Amino acid sequence: MNYVRIRISIAAVLLAVAPFAIRAAQQAANNVAVEAAAAYDSKDWTKSAKLYGELSQSPEAPPRVWLRLGASLRELGKYADALAAFEKANAAGAALFGEYGEAAVYSAMKQPEKSPRALGESGSTGLRAARGLEHRSQSRGAPH
């Protein structure tokens, strides 16, 4: 009987503490996000890449995290990692922004022949949609 009371007491304490632990974890993530944004804005690419790398570990990492991680890595000359981050940004829904990031990496790598491929031949729905809008506006005689 005493064993059951102890288990119930432990469970009650855990349930009481859980919301505070979750809130503390969320606050810590928010602090990292603020610090990462400040590093990015001040062009501290090493710190930015480290912090956005931490943020990218979350399964719910938004496209912005991947875009800024890719841009930071590109600035550090870590091109393969930057391309991987931009691919993750595309998969998370970044569309043209991720494709632009890939093209910027290829440009930084002095491989312009790959840059058009990253934008034009990728089969991206974002790029095709943008091209479709451009084509429609030209066919209607709209100014561009």
N, C-alpha and C positions, 0 to 999 in steps of 0.2 A: 504494500500500500504506500509506503514511504517513497518507494522507487517511482511510482506513478505520479506522486505530487511533485517530485523533483523534475521529472520530464515535463510536466505541465508548466511548472514555473519557468523552466528554461525556454520552452516554446513561447510563453507569454512575453518573456524578455526579448527574445529574438523578433517577435512580431512588433513589439513596441519600438525597437531600435531600427528595424528595416527601413521605414520611411526616411529616417534621418541619414542613414547610410546611402540610400539612393539619391537623396537631395545633395549630399556632399559629393558624390560621384558626378552628378550633373553639373554642379558648380565648378568642379575641377576641370571638366571638359570645356565649360564655357570660358574659364580662365585661360586654358590652352588656346582656344580659338581666338580670344582677344589678343593674346600675346603673339600668336602666329600672324594675325592680320597686321599688327604693328610692325613685326619684323619684315613682312612682305612690303608694306608701304614705305619702310625706310630702306628697302633694298638690301637688307641683311640676309642674303640668300642662304647662307649656311644655317642660320637659326630658323629661317622660314622653312627650309626643306626638312629640317629635323622635326619642327612642330607640326607641319602639315603631314609629315610622315606618320606621326603619332595619331593625328586625327583620322588619317586614312584607314587606320586599323579597325575603326568602327564599321560594323556591317551597314549602318545607315549613313555612311559618309556621303554628303551631297556632292554634286558635280563640282561645285566651287572648290572644295578641298582638293580634288584631283587636278583641277585646272591650275590652281596655285602651286601645288606640289610639282606638277610638270614644268611650269614656268620657272620655279626656283631651281629645279634640277638642270634645266636648260642653261640657265645663267651660270651654273657651276660647271658646265661642260660635261655633265653626266647624261649624255644624249640617249643612251639605251634606256636608262631608267625614266627619263623624261618622256620618251615615246610610250613606254608602258603606262605611265600615269595618264597621258592624254588618251590612250586607248580605254582606260578605266573610266575617264571622264565621258567619253563617247558612250560607253556602255551604260553609264548612269544617266544619260539623257542630255549631255552638253551640246550635242549636234555640231553646229558650225564652229563653236568656240574651241572644242576639242580638235577638230580638223585643222583650224587655224594654228593651234598649238603644235600639232604634228608638222605642219608646213614650216613653221618657224624653226623647229628643231632641224629639219632637213636643210634649211637655209643656213643655219649656224654650222652645220656639218659640212657646208660647201658641197652639197649634193643636190643641186637644183633640179636635176632630172627626176629625183624622187618626190620633190615637193609638189609638182603638178599631179603626180600619181596619188599622193596623199589626199589631195583635194578633188581632182577631177575623175579619177578612175576608181575611187573607193566604193562607189555605189551607194554612198550615203544618202539617206532620205532627206537630211537637212540640206545638203548641197543641191540635190535635184529639185527640192522644193524652191530654193532660192533661185535657181536657174529658170525654173518654170515661171516664177513671178516676173523675172526679168524679160523672158520671152513674151509673156502675155502683155506686158506693158509696152514692149516694142511693137507688137503686132497691132495694138490699138492706137498707136501713134502718140502714146503718152510720153511726156518728157522724162528723161532719166538723168 
